[in-house]
Amino acid sequence: MTKTKKITISAIMVAMSTVLAMISKIIPAPWLQGGSITLASMVPVVAVSVILGCRWGVLSAVVYSLIQMMTGFYPPPTQTMLNFFLVIFLDYIAAFGVLGFAGGFYKILGRKKWAIPASGALVSFLRYVCHILSGILIWGVYAEEGQSVLAYSLAYNGSYMIPEIIITAVALAFMAPIIEKLKD
């Protein structure tokens, strides 16, 4: 496949993810610090990684992360530049960037019928882990008095990421035959 075709596929899939994230919010973000449940907005970026491999997948996912940051950045409750950059890294670059590893998990899982949805679930879970770390390190100031920061971060981020993981895996299960054909 030519580089031009790879760039085109990546750009279209990132655009699809961006549009899905903007228009398909099943449950809008009632939370103060962001997060929402969408109708499979991560699926196109995961598909890029499976179709084109990890290198293109990570590149596309990082581009997607930057677009997500530009369209919905929530300033952290901190005065330090380190925490500001940690939010940018953990809640955007790393959190969305890990979606690009789906192609690697797909290869590890042996390219079986269930490997595409399983890969999507794994990278979505890694995104959840990034948000948990950010919640512990930065956003924990919003935890109620007496509540552990870990419990707060697990619950807050789980409230939208667990449904996102399930939606992504189910959508990828339906899309797997199409993704497989595009891979060939």
Backbone torsions as a table, in degrees:
resi	resn	phi	psi	omega
1	MET	NA	137.2	-178.0
2	THR	-74.5	158.8	178.5
3	LYS	-62.7	-38.2	178.8
4	THR	-61.3	-42.5	179.0
5	LYS	-65.7	-38.8	178.5
6	LYS	-65.3	-42.3	178.0
7	ILE	-63.1	-42.4	-179.5
8	THR	-63.6	-47.8	178.7
9	ILE	-60.1	-45.8	-179.7
10	SER	-60.9	-45.9	-178.2
11	ALA	-63.6	-43.0	179.7
12	ILE	-64.1	-43.4	-178.1
13	MET	-68.3	-39.6	176.8
14	VAL	-64.0	-41.3	177.6
15	ALA	-62.8	-41.5	178.5
16	MET	-62.6	-44.0	178.1
17	SER	-61.6	-42.1	-179.8
18	THR	-63.0	-46.6	179.6
19	VAL	-63.9	-44.2	178.3
20	LEU	-60.4	-39.7	179.0
21	ALA	-65.4	-32.4	-177.3
22	MET	-83.0	-37.5	-171.8
23	ILE	-106.9	-13.4	-171.5
24	SER	-111.4	30.2	179.7
25	LYS	-66.9	111.8	178.9
26	ILE	-67.3	-46.3	176.7
27	ILE	-126.3	111.2	179.3
28	PRO	-62.2	161.4	-176.5
29	ALA	-74.1	96.8	175.2
30	PRO	-83.0	-7.3	-176.5
31	TRP	-77.7	147.8	-177.5
32	LEU	-67.2	-35.9	-173.8
33	GLN	-102.2	14.5	174.9
34	GLY	98.4	178.9	-176.7
35	GLY	103.3	139.2	176.7
36	SER	-157.8	164.0	177.8
37	ILE	-102.2	123.3	-177.6
38	THR	-115.1	170.9	177.7
39	LEU	-91.3	76.8	172.6
40	ALA	65.3	38.9	-177.8
41	SER	-68.0	-19.9	-179.9
42	MET	-85.5	-14.6	-174.0
43	VAL	-58.1	-47.6	-179.6
44	PRO	-60.5	-37.6	179.5
45	VAL	-69.2	-39.9	175.6
46	VAL	-62.1	-41.1	179.8
47	ALA	-60.8	-39.5	177.8
48	VAL	-56.3	-45.0	-178.3
49	SER	-64.4	-40.9	178.9
50	VAL	-69.3	-41.5	-177.2
51	ILE	-71.7	-46.2	-171.8
52	LEU	-106.4	-10.1	-179.4
53	GLY	100.6	169.7	-174.4
54	CYS	-61.0	-41.6	-176.5
55	ARG	-59.1	-49.7	178.2
56	TRP	-70.5	-33.6	179.0
57	GLY	-63.6	-47.0	179.9
58	VAL	-66.4	-43.5	178.3
59	LEU	-58.6	-46.5	179.1
60	SER	-64.2	-40.7	-179.3
61	ALA	-66.2	-37.4	178.1
62	VAL	-68.8	-39.8	175.3
63	VAL	-60.5	-44.1	177.3
64	TYR	-60.2	-39.7	179.8
65	SER	-62.6	-40.2	179.8
66	LEU	-66.8	-38.6	176.5
67	ILE	-65.7	-42.3	177.7
68	GLN	-59.7	-40.3	179.8
69	MET	-65.8	-41.0	-179.3
70	MET	-69.1	-26.8	-176.5
71	THR	-98.7	-2.7	-178.9
72	GLY	-167.9	48.1	-178.0
73	PHE	-77.5	131.8	176.2
74	TYR	-109.8	112.8	-177.9
75	PRO	-61.4	136.3	-178.5
76	PRO	-72.9	153.9	179.2
77	PRO	-81.8	62.1	-176.2
78	THR	-148.5	158.2	178.4
79	GLN	-106.4	-5.5	-176.3
80	THR	-95.6	145.0	177.5
81	MET	-66.9	-33.2	179.4
82	LEU	-60.2	-48.6	179.2
83	ASN	-66.0	-34.3	176.3
84	PHE	-60.5	-47.0	179.1
85	PHE	-70.7	-30.9	175.3
86	LEU	-63.4	-39.7	177.0
87	VAL	-63.0	-46.7	178.9
88	ILE	-58.7	-44.4	-178.3
89	PHE	-70.3	-54.5	-173.0
90	LEU	-73.0	-41.0	-176.1
91	ASP	-86.4	-14.1	-178.3
92	TYR	-126.4	-71.8	-172.1
93	ILE	-60.8	-52.4	-179.8
94	ALA	-72.2	-45.1	-175.5
95	ALA	-59.6	-44.8	178.7
96	PHE	-87.6	-29.3	179.4
97	GLY	-60.4	-34.3	-179.3
98	VAL	-64.6	-20.2	177.5
99	LEU	-59.6	-27.4	179.9
100	GLY	-69.7	-9.6	178.6
101	PHE	-86.3	1.3	-178.4
102	ALA	-57.6	-39.0	179.4
103	GLY	-62.1	-36.1	177.3
104	GLY	-68.0	-43.9	177.1
105	PHE	-63.9	-37.8	178.1
106	TYR	-58.5	-44.3	178.0
107	LYS	-66.2	-43.0	-179.8
108	ILE	-62.2	-38.4	-177.7
109	LEU	-76.5	-0.9	173.3
110	GLY	84.6	19.0	176.0
111	ARG	52.6	35.4	177.1
112	LYS	-78.2	171.1	-177.0
113	LYS	-56.1	-38.4	-176.9
114	TRP	-89.9	-0.8	-174.3
115	ALA	-66.5	-35.1	-178.9
116	ILE	-67.9	-50.9	177.5
117	PRO	-65.0	-35.3	178.1
118	ALA	-65.1	-40.7	177.6
119	SER	-62.9	-42.2	177.5
120	GLY	-62.7	-40.8	178.4
121	ALA	-65.8	-41.1	-179.5
122	LEU	-63.4	-46.7	-178.9
123	VAL	-71.0	-31.5	175.5
124	SER	-66.4	-37.7	176.1
125	PHE	-64.8	-39.6	176.5
126	LEU	-62.1	-36.7	175.3
127	ARG	-61.5	-43.6	177.5
128	TYR	-57.8	-43.0	178.9
129	VAL	-60.8	-42.1	177.6
130	CYS	-60.0	-43.2	179.1
131	HIS	-67.3	-36.2	176.9
132	ILE	-61.6	-46.6	178.9
133	LEU	-60.0	-43.2	177.9
134	SER	-62.5	-40.9	178.1
135	GLY	-61.8	-38.8	179.6
136	ILE	-70.8	-45.6	-173.9
137	LEU	-78.5	-33.9	-172.5
138	ILE	-123.0	-53.1	-170.2
139	TRP	-81.5	-4.8	-179.0
140	GLY	-59.3	-15.5	178.2
141	VAL	-63.4	-16.9	179.1
142	TYR	-88.1	-5.0	177.8
143	ALA	-63.5	142.7	178.2
144	GLU	-66.5	152.2	-179.8
145	GLU	-58.0	129.6	-179.8
146	GLY	91.0	-13.1	178.3
147	GLN	-87.8	136.4	179.0
148	SER	-69.3	147.3	-179.9
149	VAL	-64.4	-36.8	178.1
150	LEU	-63.2	-47.3	179.6
151	ALA	-61.6	-41.1	178.2
152	TYR	-60.9	-48.1	-177.3
153	SER	-66.2	-41.3	177.4
154	LEU	-60.7	-46.6	-177.3
155	ALA	-70.1	-47.7	-177.3
156	TYR	-61.1	-54.0	-177.2
157	ASN	-71.3	-31.4	177.0
158	GLY	-67.7	-26.5	-177.9
159	SER	-61.9	-27.5	176.2
160	TYR	-115.1	-28.8	-177.1
161	MET	-76.1	-35.8	179.1
162	ILE	-63.0	-47.6	173.9
163	PRO	-60.9	-37.7	178.3
164	GLU	-62.0	-41.5	178.6
165	ILE	-61.0	-46.4	-178.8
166	ILE	-64.6	-47.9	179.8
167	ILE	-59.8	-43.6	-179.8
168	THR	-62.2	-46.6	-179.1
169	ALA	-63.8	-43.0	-180.0
170	VAL	-65.5	-45.6	179.1
171	ALA	-61.2	-41.4	178.7
172	LEU	-66.6	-32.1	176.7
173	ALA	-62.6	-40.7	177.8
174	PHE	-72.7	-34.4	-176.6
175	MET	-85.2	-12.0	-173.9
176	ALA	-51.8	-45.3	179.6
177	PRO	-61.7	-37.3	178.9
178	ILE	-68.8	-44.2	179.1
179	ILE	-61.3	-41.7	178.1
180	GLU	-59.4	-42.9	-179.8
181	LYS	-65.6	-39.1	-180.0
182	LEU	-68.5	-25.7	-179.6
183	LYS	-69.4	-32.7	-175.0
184	ASP	-76.1	NA	NA
